[in-house]
């Protein structure tokens, strides 16, 4: 794949009810396999290596990521490493049984950015199977699949940001 447009991003993926001390976000390159996105083809499973040209124009290896077979028209994230200066801490603030079959779970996600520039972290919360609803969220998220929601969280230069969400689930 050559000359397909991509954007540099930060990404953090959280599993259901997962909590952690501040962990590094991943540095990723995001692109589309669609014709309009510049690639216009499917990708076979394998290892994708990423190179960027240095100031002299020479290609420099910046990372690699294993990918699954991907159909044309898919959104892709290729992980190139960890951002030691961009951290995400996930906290289960409260988990309450609503009735015999439903639970209310309040999550808080804390972001820190030690970079001298503002950034955006794409936060993915997975494990939202079935009829999980999000009755409250401090920022509107986007349902990506049946079990995943993503938020794009702006974090100021040398600053912090917080996102909260309440999940209504069967488990």
Secondary structure, DSSP 8 states (H G I E B T S, - for coil): --S---EEEEEEEE-TT--EEEEEEEEEEEEE-STTTT--S-B-SEEEEEEEE-TTS-EEEEEEEEE--B-TT-EEEEEEEEEEEEEEEEEEEEEEE-SSS-EEEEEEEEEEE-SSS-EEEEEEEE---TT-EEEEESS--EEEETTEEEEEEEE-TTEEEEEEEEEEE--
